[in-house]
Amino acid sequence: MSSDTFTKPSVRSALALFTPLLLIYCLSYFQRTGIPGTIFTQLQTDAGLDAVQISLISFSYIWVYALSQVFIGLLVDKYGGVRVILVGGVVLIAGSVIFPCAKTPSMMYLGRVLTGLGSGTVFLSILKVLDLWFDRRHYSTALGILYFSAYSGGILGTMPFAWCCRHFAWRNILLVIAAVTFVAYVCVTVFAARHKLPPPAKTPLSLRPLLKLIRNRNTWKVSFASNMVFANYFVLQTVFGMKFLQDFCGLSATAASWVILAMTVASTICASCLGLVCRLFDNRRRPPLIVTAGLNLFVVLFLMTAIALHASAWLFAIGYVLCAFSSCLNGNGVMMIQEINSRDMAALAPAFTNMVAYLLVTMLTIPLGVCLEAFPHHIGPSGGEVYAPAAYLTVFGIMACLTMLSLAVAWMLPETHGKYLGEKSDNDIPADMGE
């Protein structure tokens, strides 16, 4: 979609669209983090599901979300963000209603598949809206707000959701979430009916942009350099990080969950500062990627040293929070992968790197699990397996090696200075991101 065929609306009109989109993204992120982990016990006791069935609930969402990204990116670049989210929003709301109303596992799977597919349209659609409806000099600030809204949904999906489930029926809570999502969707629909939308791209829908994208070596470099840090953070936060705090540090499940919550809150606060960071780096993309990879490497080495020295639990908590700081500039990679390609791939490029992010998580999770099981372990007082310090040292060692590789790749990236490379019209955009 060419930006010269569309006149940017007033700031007031842009915000009238951006605000309900933020709410939809916040609630879609809640769907990703709160289900099934927070209501694991309720799904066992109330819905009668076993661990395998609950794992399939998580699997059905994540894989549909990840595998749909490239296709959705092509649709967004062809038809525009608003049109795609008008369709995707219906799918998201349908899945959000079906899951809590479902009485059988198969209907629950269907609900999560629809929720994952609908959620997959939200982030990419908003990125396209930001690219066309907002001035590029304000892009990083708006993207920081977008990430803040996402991580806020992630926070709501942890302890606040668990607290509500102790006082109210979990099905009713999820239906309320679906209702609020519907209200935000109606606001977007009303806006679309009253305002002229950017015309669809004249070029036919094809895989040529995707082929052009993957032939660009810098696409792979940015995807790996930025998402390796995210993968380390995601795995530490959601896979074995809480288990490690209980096994090695001796924390209770409640205390360990508070550390994970602090980690999530730190990410939320830092993500909102993306625009400020871009101004501090004079709108350069390469230095923040180098800094985040370097900080992430320091954090992993710090945790390995703490394990070797049998340090106190509070030092590990500090390491977890620092890991959140190292991952909070993931939006910088999103902007860079857009700028090393072209504006007509403003949604496809982030879609590709988003897919790579979750593939890296999957590729990292499996070998880490194998490493934990390969070392001697024993059954703890709670009945769960307790893994040896050497196993965790090996796990963090693998993460350190991959982070060093991502740091080296970040050094090899070209600088974009906040402009689309090769797009002459963007050369007039000031490098200063100040508003």
C-alpha positions in Angstrom: 0.0 0.0 0.0 1.5 3.2 -1.0 1.4 6.0 1.5 1.2 8.7 -1.1 -2.4 7.7 -1.9 -3.6 8.4 1.6 -3.6 11.7 3.4 -2.9 11.3 7.1 -5.8 12.4 9.3 -5.7 14.8 12.2 -4.0 13.7 15.4 -7.4 13.6 17.1 -8.8 11.2 14.5 -5.7 9.0 14.7 -6.0 8.8 18.5 -9.8 8.0 18.2 -8.8 4.9 16.2 -5.6 4.1 18.2 -7.3 4.0 21.6 -9.8 1.2 21.1 -7.1 -0.7 19.2 -4.9 -0.5 22.2 -7.6 -2.0 24.4 -8.2 -4.8 22.0 -4.5 -5.6 21.9 -4.3 -5.5 25.7 -7.1 -8.0 26.0 -5.8 -10.2 23.3 -2.4 -10.4 25.2 -4.4 -11.2 28.3 -5.8 -14.2 26.4 -2.2 -15.3 25.6 -0.8 -15.1 29.1 -3.8 -15.9 31.3 -4.9 -19.1 29.6 -4.3 -21.8 30.5 -1.5 -21.2 33.0 -3.4 -19.1 35.5 -6.5 -21.3 35.5 -4.7 -24.6 35.2 -6.2 -25.9 38.5 -9.7 -24.7 37.5 -9.5 -26.4 34.2 -8.7 -29.7 36.0 -11.3 -29.4 38.7 -14.1 -27.6 36.9 -13.7 -28.8 33.3 -12.2 -32.2 34.2 -9.2 -31.8 31.9 -5.9 -33.6 32.4 -2.4 -32.1 31.9 -2.2 -33.3 28.2 -5.5 -31.7 27.3 -4.5 -28.4 29.0 -1.2 -28.5 27.1 -3.2 -28.9 23.9 -5.2 -25.8 24.8 -2.0 -23.8 25.0 -0.6 -25.5 21.9 -3.7 -24.8 19.8 -3.4 -21.0 20.5 0.4 -20.5 20.1 0.9 -22.5 16.9 -2.1 -21.0 15.1 -1.0 -17.6 16.2 2.6 -18.1 15.0 1.9 -19.9 11.7 -0.7 -17.4 10.6 1.6 -14.4 11.0 3.1 -14.3 7.5 -0.3 -14.8 5.8 -1.9 -12.1 7.9 1.0 -9.8 7.2 0.3 -10.2 3.4 -3.4 -9.4 3.9 -2.6 -6.4 6.1 -0.2 -4.9 3.5 -2.8 -5.5 0.8 -6.0 -4.4 2.4 -4.9 -2.2 5.3 -4.9 -2.7 9.1 -8.4 -1.4 9.8 -10.1 -3.8 7.3 -8.1 -6.8 8.5 -8.9 -6.1 12.2 -12.6 -5.7 11.4 -12.5 -9.3 10.2 -10.0 -10.6 12.8 -11.9 -8.9 15.6 -15.0 -11.0 14.9 -12.9 -14.2 15.0 -11.2 -13.1 18.2 -14.5 -12.3 20.0 -16.1 -15.6 18.8 -13.2 -17.5 20.2 -13.3 -15.5 23.4 -16.9 -16.5 23.9 -16.7 -20.1 22.8 -13.9 -21.1 25.2 -15.6 -20.1 28.5 -18.9 -21.5 27.3 -17.5 -24.8 26.1 -18.5 -28.0 27.9 -16.2 -30.3 26.0 -12.4 -30.3 25.3 -13.0 -30.2 21.5 -15.0 -27.0 21.8 -12.4 -25.5 24.1 -9.7 -26.3 21.4 -11.9 -24.6 18.8 -12.3 -21.5 21.0 -8.5 -21.2 21.5 -7.8 -21.8 17.8 -10.2 -18.9 16.9 -8.8 -16.7 19.6 -5.2 -17.4 18.4 -6.2 -16.6 14.8 -8.0 -13.5 15.7 -5.3 -12.3 18.1 -2.8 -12.8 15.2 -4.4 -10.0 13.3 -4.3 -7.4 16.0 -0.6 -6.5 16.4 0.1 -6.4 12.6 -3.0 -4.4 11.9 -2.1 -1.8 14.5 1.5 -1.6 13.1 0.0 -0.8 9.7 -2.3 1.8 11.2 0.7 3.4 12.9 2.7 3.5 9.8 0.0 5.2 7.7 -2.0 7.2 10.2 0.8 8.6 12.3 3.9 10.7 11.4 7.0 8.6 11.3 8.8 10.8 13.8 6.2 9.8 16.4 6.2 6.1 15.5 8.6 4.9 18.2 6.6 6.7 20.9 3.3 5.2 19.7 5.0 1.7 19.4 6.2 2.1 23.0 2.6 2.8 24.1 1.5 -0.3 22.1 4.0 -2.5 23.9 2.9 -1.0 27.2 -0.7 -2.0 26.5 0.3 -5.5 25.6 2.4 -6.1 28.7 -0.3 -4.6 30.8 -2.6 -7.3 29.5 0.1 -9.8 30.4 0.1 -8.5 34.0 -3.7 -8.7 34.2 -3.4 -12.3 33.1 -1.2 -13.3 36.1 -2.0 -12.5 39.7 -4.9 -10.1 39.1 -6.7 -12.8 37.1 -5.8 -15.4 39.7 -7.3 -13.2 42.4 -10.5 -12.7 40.5 -10.8 -16.5 39.9 -10.7 -17.0 43.7 -13.7 -14.8 44.1 -15.7 -15.3 40.9 -16.3 -18.1 38.4 -13.5 -18.1 35.8 -16.0 -18.6 33.0 -17.8 -15.4 33.9 -14.6 -13.5 34.1 -13.6 -14.5 30.6 -17.1 -13.6 29.3 -16.6 -10.1 30.8 -13.3 -9.9 29.0 -15.0 -10.9 25.8 -17.7 -8.3 26.3 -15.1 -5.5 26.8 -13.3 -6.6 23.7 -16.6 -6.4 21.8 -17.2 -2.8 23.0 -13.7 -1.8 21.8 -14.4 -3.6 18.5 -17.6 -1.6 18.0 -15.7 1.6 18.5 -13.3 0.6 15.7 -16.3 -0.3 13.5 -18.0 3.1 14.1 -14.7 4.9 13.3 -14.3 2.9 10.1 -17.9 3.8 9.0 -17.3 7.5 9.6 -13.8 7.9 8.1 -12.2 7.3 4.7 -9.8 4.4 4.9 -6.6 4.0 2.9 -7.4 2.3 -0.4 -6.2 -1.4 -0.9 -2.9 -1.8 -2.6 -3.2 -2.1 -6.4 -0.8 -4.9 -6.6 -2.4 -8.4 -6.5 -2.1 -10.6 -3.4 1.0 -12.8 -4.0 4.0 -14.4 -2.3 6.5 -12.1 -4.2 6.9 -9.7 -1.2 7.6 -12.6 1.1 10.2 -14.0 -1.3 11.8 -10.5 -1.5 11.8 -10.3 2.2 13.5 -13.6 2.9 16.1 -13.0 0.2 17.2 -9.9 2.1 20.0 -11.2 4.4 19.5 -8.3 6.8 16.0 -9.6 7.4 17.4 -12.8 9.0 20.1 -10.8 10.9 17.6 -8.5 12.5 15.2 -11.3 13.3 17.9 -13.3 15.1 19.6 -10.4 16.8 16.5 -9.0 18.3 14.5 -12.1 18.9 17.2 -14.2 20.6 17.0 -11.8 23.5 13.2 -12.1 23.5 13.5 -15.9 23.5 15.8 -15.9 26.5 13.4 -13.7 28.4 10.3 -15.7 27.3 11.8 -19.0 28.3 13.1 -17.7 31.6 9.7 -16.1 32.4 7.3 -18.8 31.3 9.2 -22.1 31.0 11.8 -22.9 33.7 12.5 -19.6 35.4 9.9 -20.1 38.2 11.0 -23.8 38.6 14.6 -22.7 39.0 13.8 -20.3 41.8 12.0 -23.1 43.6 14.7 -25.8 42.9 17.9 -23.8 43.5 16.8 -20.8 45.6 14.3 -22.7 47.7 11.6 -20.1 47.2 7.9 -21.1 47.6 5.6 -21.1 44.6 4.1 -17.8 45.8 7.4 -16.1 46.3 8.7 -17.3 42.9 5.5 -16.0 41.2 6.1 -12.6 42.7 9.6 -12.5 41.1 8.0 -13.4 37.8 5.4 -10.7 38.3 8.2 -8.2 39.1 9.9 -9.3 35.9 6.7 -8.7 33.8 6.1 -5.3 35.4 9.7 -4.2 34.7 9.2 -5.1 31.0 5.9 -3.2 30.9 7.5 0.0 32.3 10.6 -0.3 30.1 8.5 -1.0 26.9 6.7 2.3 27.3 10.1 4.2 27.2 10.8 3.0 23.6 10.4 6.5 22.2 12.7 8.0 24.8 15.3 5.4 24.1 15.1 6.2 20.4 15.7 9.9 21.1 18.6 9.1 23.3 20.2 7.1 20.5 19.4 9.8 18.0 17.0 7.5 16.2 19.6 4.9 15.4 18.5 1.3 15.5 21.8 -0.6 15.6 23.1 0.6 18.9 20.0 -0.3 21.0 20.2 -3.9 19.5 23.8 -4.1 20.5 23.1 -2.8 24.0 20.2 -5.1 24.6 22.2 -8.2 23.4 25.1 -7.1 25.5 23.0 -6.6 28.6 21.2 -9.9 28.1 24.6 -11.6 27.9 25.7 -9.9 31.1 22.5 -11.1 32.8 23.0 -14.7 31.8 26.6 -14.7 32.9 25.6 -13.0 36.1 23.1 -15.8 36.8 25.6 -18.4 36.0 28.1 -16.8 38.4 25.4 -16.6 41.1 24.7 -20.3 40.7 28.4 -21.2 41.0 28.7 -19.1 44.2 25.4 -20.3 45.6 24.3 -16.7 46.0 21.2 -15.5 47.9 17.8 -15.6 46.3 17.5 -11.8 46.1 20.5 -11.7 43.7 18.6 -14.0 41.3 15.6 -11.8 41.6 17.7 -8.8 40.5 19.0 -10.9 37.6 15.4 -11.7 36.5 14.5 -8.0 36.5 17.6 -7.1 34.6 16.7 -9.7 32.0 13.4 -7.8 31.6 15.3 -4.6 31.0 17.4 -6.4 28.3 14.3 -7.5 26.4 12.2 -4.4 26.6 13.5 -2.9 23.3 12.1 -5.6 21.1 10.1 -2.9 19.4 13.4 -1.5 18.0 13.9 -4.7 16.0 10.3 -4.3 14.7 11.1 -0.8 13.4 14.4 -1.9 12.0 13.1 -4.9 10.0 10.5 -2.5 8.5 13.1 0.0 7.5 15.6 -2.4 5.9 12.8 -3.6 3.6 10.2 -1.2 2.2 7.0 0.5 3.3 4.8 -1.9 1.2 5.9 -4.6 3.6 5.2 -2.6 6.8 3.1 -5.5 8.2 4.7 -8.4 6.5 8.2 -7.7 7.8 7.1 -7.6 11.5 5.0 -10.7 10.8 8.1 -12.5 9.7 10.2 -11.5 12.7 7.2 -12.3 15.0 7.0 -15.8 13.6 10.8 -16.2 14.0 10.5 -15.1 17.7 8.2 -17.9 18.6 10.1 -20.5 16.5 13.2 -19.5 18.4 11.3 -20.0 21.7 10.3 -23.4 20.5 13.7 -24.3 19.3 15.3 -23.2 22.6 12.7 -24.8 24.9 13.1 -28.4 23.6 16.9 -28.7 24.0 16.8 -26.9 27.4 14.3 -29.5 28.6 16.5 -32.3 27.4 19.5 -30.8 29.3 17.5 -30.6 32.5 16.5 -34.3 32.2 20.0 -35.4 31.2 21.5 -34.6 34.6 20.8 -36.5 37.8 17.7 -35.3 39.6 15.4 -36.4 42.4 11.9 -36.1 43.6 11.3 -33.2 46.0 8.9 -32.9 49.0 6.1 -31.6 46.8 6.4 -34.6 44.5 8.0 -32.8 41.6 11.4 -33.3 40.1 14.3 -31.2 41.5 17.1 -30.6 39.0 20.7 -30.2 39.8 22.7 -26.9 39.7 24.9 -28.4 37.0 21.8 -28.8 34.8 20.8 -25.2 35.2 24.4 -24.1 34.6 24.3 -26.0 31.3 21.0 -24.4 30.4 22.3 -20.9 31.0 25.5 -21.7 29.2 23.5 -22.6 26.0 21.6 -19.3 26.4 24.9 -17.4 26.8 26.4 -18.9 23.6 23.3 -18.0 21.6 23.3 -14.5 23.0 26.9 -14.0 22.1 26.1 -15.0 18.5 23.2 -12.5 18.5 25.5 -9.8 19.7 27.9 -10.5 16.9 25.1 -10.4 14.3 23.9 -7.1 15.7 27.3 -5.6 15.0 27.0 -6.6 11.4 23.7 -4.8 10.8 23.4 -1.6 8.7 22.1 1.6 10.3 18.7 3.0 9.1 18.5 6.2 11.2 14.7 5.7 11.4 14.2 5.8 7.7 13.2 3.3 5.1 16.4 2.4 3.2 16.1 3.2 -0.4 12.9 5.2 -0.1 13.8 8.7 -1.2 10.8 10.4 0.3 11.9 9.3 3.8 15.2 11.2 3.5 13.4 14.3 4.4 12.3 13.0 7.8 14.3 14.5 10.6 16.5 12.1 12.6 15.3 13.7 15.8 12.4 11.8 17.3 11.5 14.6 19.6 7.8 15.6 19.5 
